[in-house]
Amino acid sequence: EENNSPVILYSATPKKYEIGGIKVEGVKNYEDYVLIGLSGLSVGQTVTVPGDDITAAVKRYWRHGLFSDVRIEAEKIVGDKIYLKIILAQRPRIANIQYQGIKKSEREDLEAKLGLVKGSQITPNLVDRAKIVIKRHFDDKGFKNAEVNIMERPIEGDKEQVNVDVIIDKKEKVKVNQITIDGNNV
């Protein structure tokens, strides 16, 4: 007897099922087997539903950082076999990057270090890393209080890409005015 309701993943009494099939939806530029591999789930495996196996699989996708949404549903249950559907939403790719507040030469320096390039997926990790790299870059040049803001701007009618603004306020250079040495009589 088939039951198409995905609600079973949250039903009260845990039951053991054998995974009869796994499908992936929502992601274009990766092979299905690669995406299924990320889940750690495989056909023929016994899982308890509801239970840790599915939760752990969802967490693995989140840890990867490439997805903005992750759901695992039961497409159907036939006897003791469960057919899973993994629904992923990809983070958008970078269509264009604009830098504000710095000179062209500085921009070229940074671009080489950042890994923020057109076509790459924008993930929270990438953004955090970029901020750290930019701050360190200007820190080394004497701008100790530089502020960095990285903004994603949606593109009308295109869910798969965003424009990225990297806004840098270098503030004033921090100069050392005086060095006082205590306790040295020489």
N, C-alpha and C positions, 0 to 999 in steps of 0.2 A: 504494500500500500504506500503510495507516494504522498509526501507532505512537502509542499513548496515553501512553507513558511520558515523564514530565517530565524524566527523567534526561538527555535529550539536551542540556539547557542546560549540562551539565557534562562532556559527552563530550570525548574527548581532541582530536580533530581539528576545528579550526574549519571551519565550512561556511557558505556564503552562502545565505540564504533570503529570500524575499519575504514580508512579513507579510500573511497572508490574512485575518486577523480578530483583534480584541482584545476580550476580555470583562473586566468588572470584577466582583469579588465582595467582599462583606463590609461595604459602606458603604451606609447607607440614605438619608441626607439630602442627597446631592449627585447631580446628573444624571451619568450614565455618561460623557457626552462631556466634561464638566468634568474628571472624574477621569482619563480617558484623556489629555486634554490636558496634565495635569501630568507625564505620563510622558515627553513629548517624542517618543513613538513614534506612528507612524500607519500605517494600512493602505496597502499598496502600497510601503512603504519596504523597502529591502534592508538586512538586518542580518546580521552575522556571529555565529554561535552555536557554541561560547561566544565571547563577545567583549565589547567595551566598551559597546555600545549598551544591552544589558540592564542591565549594572552601573550605567551612568550613570542609567538610568531609575529603578532602585531608589534610588539616592542622592538623586535629585530628590524622591522621596516622603519620605525621611527628613528632608531639609532643611526640608520644609514643616512638620514638627513635629506634624501633626495625627494621625499614625498611630503605633500602638504596635507594629505588625508589617507587614512588606511582603514579599511573595513574588511572583516572576514565573515562571510555569511555561509549558511548551509543552503545550497541550491535545492537539494532534495535528500531525502533519506529513504533508502530502499532496504527493508529488513534491518540488518546491522551494519549496512554500508552508508557512509555519509559522503556527499559530494560537495566540495567546498568551492566557493567563489571568493577570490581575493580582489577587492576593488581598491585601486590605488589612484591617487591624483598626484601628478608630478608637480614639483615646484617649477615655476616658469624659468625660461632661459633668458639670458641678457640680450636684448636687441641692440642697445646702444648705451654707452657710458659717457657721461659728461662730468668733467672736473671743474669745480669752481674754487676760486681763491688762490690758485697757484699758477706759476708760469709754465709755458710749454715744456721747457727743459726739465722742470721738476716733475711734470706729469709723465714724461717719458721715463725718467728714473723710477717712478713709482710703478708704472704699468709693468715694467720688467719684474718687479718684486711681488706684485699682488696676486696674479693669477685670476684677476677679474677680467675675463675676456668675453668678447661677443660670442654668443652661442653656448657659453657654459651655463650650467644651472646655478641659480642663486639660492644658496642654502644659508641658514643661520650661522653655521660654522664658517663659511666663506666670508660672510659679512663681519663676524667678530674678528676673524683672523686679519682681514683687511684693515680694520680699525687699529688693531694692535701694531701692525706693520707700519701704517702711516704715522701713528704717534711716535713710534720708535725712530722712524726716518727723520722726523722733524726735531725730535729730542736730540738726536746726534748732531743736528745742525744748529743747536742752541735755542730752538723754539720749544721751551720746556712746557708751555701751557697750551700748545696747539689743540684745537677742538676739531673733531672729525664727526661728520654726520653722513650716513649712507642711506639714501632714500630710494625706495622702489616706486616707480610711477606706472600704474597700469596703462595698457594701450587699448584704446577703444576698439571693441570688437575682436580682440586677440587675447585669449586666456592663456596662451602658451608662452607669451613673451612679456617682458617688462623693460622699461627704460630705467637706468640707474643713474642717480646723481650722487657724486661724491663731493661733499661740501666741506672745504677745509678752511678753518680760520686759524692762521698761524700765530696770531697775537704778536706781542712784541718779543724780540729776542731777550732772553734773560742774560744780563751781563753780571759778572762778578765785580763788585765795587771795591771790596776790601777783604783782605784775608788777615785774620788776627790769629797769631799763634800764642797759646798760653803755655806757661810752664817750661819754656825753653830759654835758657839764659845765654845761649851762645849767639 
